[in-house]
Amino acid sequence: MARPASMDAVFRALGSPVRRRMLDVVKNRPGCSVNDVWGCFRISRIAVMKHLEVLVTAGLVHSRKLGRRRELYINVIPLRIIYDRWTTDYSALWAGELTAVKYRAEQKGGRHEGNP
């Protein structure tokens, strides 16, 4: 499996709507061939192969050759790394902020209802 040199390769790969659709095809049909992916698009086989190479280089698709057939599998690890890097910290921050807002609203609401 190719390892991405950086997250830039992942973002570059995901920047194309065609490649995102290709990821969906590979995700929904594990082990599909290049020809299977090509059948889902109205572009040349060479163009499909170039797009798939970008996905492989980014580490988003794993390609395994069996005889003359090349099987394609999605690799979600680069996506998970991106998710963990940005959303985990931000999720914790916003969860804390929203909890504080909730407590303040409950305190204010309690006072209006005649509670201390």
C-alpha atoms as an extended CHARMM CRD file, in Angstrom:
* protein
*
       116  EXT
         1         1  MET       CA              0.0000000000        0.0000000000        0.0000000000  PROA      1               0.0000000000
         2         2  ALA       CA              1.3500000000        3.4170000000       -0.8990000000  PROA      2               0.0000000000
         3         3  ARG       CA              1.8010000000        5.7800000000        2.0260000000  PROA      3               0.0000000000
         4         4  PRO       CA              0.9630000000        9.4070000000        1.4170000000  PROA      4               0.0000000000
         5         5  ALA       CA              3.9440000000       11.7530000000        1.6040000000  PROA      5               0.0000000000
         6         6  SER       CA              1.7170000000       14.2720000000        3.3360000000  PROA      6               0.0000000000
         7         7  MET       CA             -1.8890000000       15.1610000000        3.9260000000  PROA      7               0.0000000000
         8         8  ASP       CA             -1.5500000000       17.4940000000        0.9520000000  PROA      8               0.0000000000
         9         9  ALA       CA             -1.7590000000       14.4350000000       -1.3010000000  PROA      9               0.0000000000
        10        10  VAL       CA             -4.9890000000       13.3700000000        0.4050000000  PROA      10              0.0000000000
        11        11  PHE       CA             -6.5460000000       16.8180000000        0.0910000000  PROA      11              0.0000000000
        12        12  ARG       CA             -5.4280000000       17.0450000000       -3.5450000000  PROA      12              0.0000000000
        13        13  ALA       CA             -7.0130000000       13.6740000000       -4.2640000000  PROA      13              0.0000000000
        14        14  LEU       CA            -10.2480000000       14.6470000000       -2.5280000000  PROA      14              0.0000000000
        15        15  GLY       CA            -10.3360000000       17.9840000000       -4.3610000000  PROA      15              0.0000000000
        16        16  SER       CA            -11.7040000000       16.3460000000       -7.4870000000  PROA      16              0.0000000000
        17        17  PRO       CA            -15.3960000000       15.4070000000       -7.6690000000  PROA      17              0.0000000000
        18        18  VAL       CA            -14.5090000000       12.6280000000      -10.1110000000  PROA      18              0.0000000000
        19        19  ARG       CA            -12.0450000000       11.0900000000       -7.6520000000  PROA      19              0.0000000000
        20        20  ARG       CA            -14.5520000000       11.3870000000       -4.7930000000  PROA      20              0.0000000000
        21        21  ARG       CA            -17.0820000000        9.5020000000       -6.9230000000  PROA      21              0.0000000000
        22        22  MET       CA            -14.4090000000        6.9030000000       -7.7150000000  PROA      22              0.0000000000
        23        23  LEU       CA            -13.8220000000        6.4580000000       -3.9900000000  PROA      23              0.0000000000
        24        24  ASP       CA            -17.5520000000        5.8300000000       -3.5910000000  PROA      24              0.0000000000
        25        25  VAL       CA            -17.4320000000        3.1680000000       -6.3260000000  PROA      25              0.0000000000
        26        26  VAL       CA            -14.4220000000        1.4510000000       -4.7400000000  PROA      26              0.0000000000
        27        27  LYS       CA            -15.9880000000        1.6980000000       -1.2650000000  PROA      27              0.0000000000
        28        28  ASN       CA            -19.2650000000        0.1760000000       -2.4390000000  PROA      28              0.0000000000
        29        29  ARG       CA            -17.6020000000       -2.5500000000       -4.5390000000  PROA      29              0.0000000000
        30        30  PRO       CA            -14.5210000000       -3.8210000000       -2.6820000000  PROA      30              0.0000000000
        31        31  GLY       CA            -12.1960000000       -5.6910000000       -5.0230000000  PROA      31              0.0000000000
        32        32  CYS       CA            -13.6030000000       -4.0330000000       -8.1300000000  PROA      32              0.0000000000
        33        33  SER       CA            -11.3650000000       -3.7100000000      -11.1670000000  PROA      33              0.0000000000
        34        34  VAL       CA            -10.2210000000       -0.6510000000      -13.0740000000  PROA      34              0.0000000000
        35        35  ASN       CA            -12.6940000000       -1.6690000000      -15.7810000000  PROA      35              0.0000000000
        36        36  ASP       CA            -15.5020000000       -1.7690000000      -13.2180000000  PROA      36              0.0000000000
        37        37  VAL       CA            -14.6760000000        1.7880000000      -12.1690000000  PROA      37              0.0000000000
        38        38  TRP       CA            -14.3000000000        2.8860000000      -15.7840000000  PROA      38              0.0000000000
        39        39  GLY       CA            -17.8120000000        1.5600000000      -16.5170000000  PROA      39              0.0000000000
        40        40  CYS       CA            -19.2430000000        4.0800000000      -14.0540000000  PROA      40              0.0000000000
        41        41  PHE       CA            -17.8230000000        7.1410000000      -15.8400000000  PROA      41              0.0000000000
        42        42  ARG       CA            -17.9820000000        8.8100000000      -19.2260000000  PROA      42              0.0000000000
        43        43  ILE       CA            -14.2630000000        9.4570000000      -19.4710000000  PROA      43              0.0000000000
        44        44  SER       CA            -11.4490000000        7.5000000000      -21.1130000000  PROA      44              0.0000000000
        45        45  ARG       CA             -9.9130000000        4.4680000000      -19.4650000000  PROA      45              0.0000000000
        46        46  ILE       CA             -6.5870000000        6.3230000000      -19.3760000000  PROA      46              0.0000000000
        47        47  ALA       CA             -8.2440000000        9.2130000000      -17.4820000000  PROA      47              0.0000000000
        48        48  VAL       CA             -9.7170000000        6.7470000000      -14.9810000000  PROA      48              0.0000000000
        49        49  MET       CA             -6.2890000000        5.1800000000      -14.4990000000  PROA      49              0.0000000000
        50        50  LYS       CA             -4.7090000000        8.5990000000      -13.9000000000  PROA      50              0.0000000000
        51        51  HSD       CA             -7.3630000000        9.5120000000      -11.3380000000  PROA      51              0.0000000000
        52        52  LEU       CA             -6.9100000000        6.1500000000       -9.6150000000  PROA      52              0.0000000000
        53        53  GLU       CA             -3.1420000000        6.6950000000       -9.5050000000  PROA      53              0.0000000000
        54        54  VAL       CA             -3.7230000000        9.9650000000       -7.6170000000  PROA      54              0.0000000000
        55        55  LEU       CA             -5.9440000000        8.0720000000       -5.1460000000  PROA      55              0.0000000000
        56        56  VAL       CA             -3.3240000000        5.3180000000       -4.7560000000  PROA      56              0.0000000000
        57        57  THR       CA             -0.5230000000        7.8530000000       -4.2570000000  PROA      57              0.0000000000
        58        58  ALA       CA             -2.5930000000        9.5800000000       -1.5740000000  PROA      58              0.0000000000
        59        59  GLY       CA             -3.0870000000        6.2290000000        0.1480000000  PROA      59              0.0000000000
        60        60  LEU       CA             -6.8670000000        6.3570000000       -0.2580000000  PROA      60              0.0000000000
        61        61  VAL       CA             -7.0240000000        3.3210000000       -2.5530000000  PROA      61              0.0000000000
        62        62  HSD       CA             -5.0510000000        0.1150000000       -2.2850000000  PROA      62              0.0000000000
        63        63  SER       CA             -4.4020000000       -1.6660000000       -5.5620000000  PROA      63              0.0000000000
        64        64  ARG       CA             -3.6470000000       -5.4010000000       -5.6330000000  PROA      64              0.0000000000
        65        65  LYS       CA             -2.7030000000       -7.1920000000       -8.8230000000  PROA      65              0.0000000000
        66        66  LEU       CA             -4.0110000000      -10.7280000000       -9.2900000000  PROA      66              0.0000000000
        67        67  GLY       CA             -2.9140000000      -12.0760000000      -12.6540000000  PROA      67              0.0000000000
        68        68  ARG       CA             -4.1020000000       -9.5890000000      -15.2470000000  PROA      68              0.0000000000
        69        69  ARG       CA             -6.7370000000       -8.1480000000      -12.9530000000  PROA      69              0.0000000000
        70        70  ARG       CA             -6.0950000000       -5.2360000000      -10.5930000000  PROA      70              0.0000000000
        71        71  GLU       CA             -8.3640000000       -5.2240000000       -7.5420000000  PROA      71              0.0000000000
        72        72  LEU       CA             -9.1170000000       -1.9510000000       -5.8020000000  PROA      72              0.0000000000
        73        73  TYR       CA             -9.9210000000       -1.4160000000       -2.1390000000  PROA      73              0.0000000000
        74        74  ILE       CA            -10.5840000000        1.7680000000       -0.1940000000  PROA      74              0.0000000000
        75        75  ASN       CA             -8.2210000000        2.6840000000        2.6290000000  PROA      75              0.0000000000
        76        76  VAL       CA             -9.9440000000        4.9200000000        5.1520000000  PROA      76              0.0000000000
        77        77  ILE       CA             -6.9010000000        5.4460000000        7.3640000000  PROA      77              0.0000000000
        78        78  PRO       CA             -5.8470000000        8.7490000000        5.7140000000  PROA      78              0.0000000000
        79        79  LEU       CA             -9.4140000000       10.0160000000        6.1290000000  PROA      79              0.0000000000
        80        80  ARG       CA             -9.4160000000        8.9650000000        9.7730000000  PROA      80              0.0000000000
        81        81  ILE       CA             -6.1060000000       10.7400000000       10.3700000000  PROA      81              0.0000000000
        82        82  ILE       CA             -7.5930000000       13.9470000000        8.9490000000  PROA      82              0.0000000000
        83        83  TYR       CA            -10.7610000000       13.4830000000       10.9850000000  PROA      83              0.0000000000
        84        84  ASP       CA             -8.8450000000       12.8810000000       14.1850000000  PROA      84              0.0000000000
        85        85  ARG       CA             -6.4560000000       15.7630000000       13.6090000000  PROA      85              0.0000000000
        86        86  TRP       CA             -9.1170000000       18.4170000000       13.1750000000  PROA      86              0.0000000000
        87        87  THR       CA            -12.4460000000       17.2560000000       14.4700000000  PROA      87              0.0000000000
        88        88  THR       CA            -11.4160000000       15.5890000000       17.7180000000  PROA      88              0.0000000000
        89        89  ASP       CA             -9.8970000000       18.7530000000       19.2010000000  PROA      89              0.0000000000
        90        90  TYR       CA            -12.6220000000       20.9870000000       17.8000000000  PROA      90              0.0000000000
        91        91  SER       CA            -15.3470000000       18.6030000000       18.8990000000  PROA      91              0.0000000000
        92        92  ALA       CA            -14.0400000000       18.6190000000       22.4480000000  PROA      92              0.0000000000
        93        93  LEU       CA            -13.7810000000       22.4130000000       22.4140000000  PROA      93              0.0000000000
        94        94  TRP       CA            -17.3130000000       22.9240000000       21.1040000000  PROA      94              0.0000000000
        95        95  ALA       CA            -18.7980000000       20.2220000000       23.3060000000  PROA      95              0.0000000000
        96        96  GLY       CA            -17.3520000000       22.0540000000       26.3060000000  PROA      96              0.0000000000
        97        97  GLU       CA            -18.6060000000       25.4260000000       25.0580000000  PROA      97              0.0000000000
        98        98  LEU       CA            -22.1080000000       24.0850000000       24.3650000000  PROA      98              0.0000000000
        99        99  THR       CA            -22.2160000000       22.4350000000       27.7820000000  PROA      99              0.0000000000
       100       100  ALA       CA            -21.3320000000       25.7720000000       29.3860000000  PROA      100             0.0000000000
       101       101  VAL       CA            -24.0940000000       27.5030000000       27.3790000000  PROA      101             0.0000000000
       102       102  LYS       CA            -26.5470000000       24.8260000000       28.4800000000  PROA      102             0.0000000000
       103       103  TYR       CA            -25.6580000000       25.3030000000       32.1560000000  PROA      103             0.0000000000
       104       104  ARG       CA            -25.9020000000       29.0960000000       31.8840000000  PROA      104             0.0000000000
       105       105  ALA       CA            -29.2910000000       28.8150000000       30.1750000000  PROA      105             0.0000000000
       106       106  GLU       CA            -30.5370000000       26.4080000000       32.8390000000  PROA      106             0.0000000000
       107       107  GLN       CA            -29.3300000000       28.7480000000       35.6040000000  PROA      107             0.0000000000
       108       108  LYS       CA            -31.0330000000       31.7520000000       34.0240000000  PROA      108             0.0000000000
       109       109  GLY       CA            -34.1650000000       29.7660000000       33.3420000000  PROA      109             0.0000000000
       110       110  GLY       CA            -34.3170000000       28.5870000000       36.9420000000  PROA      110             0.0000000000
       111       111  ARG       CA            -34.1660000000       32.1510000000       38.2600000000  PROA      111             0.0000000000
       112       112  HSD       CA            -37.0470000000       33.2730000000       36.0570000000  PROA      112             0.0000000000
       113       113  GLU       CA            -39.2150000000       30.5070000000       37.3790000000  PROA      113             0.0000000000
       114       114  GLY       CA            -38.8380000000       31.6850000000       40.9480000000  PROA      114             0.0000000000
       115       115  ASN       CA            -35.9360000000       29.3930000000       41.8560000000  PROA      115             0.0000000000
       116       116  PRO       CA            -32.8510000000       30.8460000000       43.5990000000  PROA      116             0.0000000000
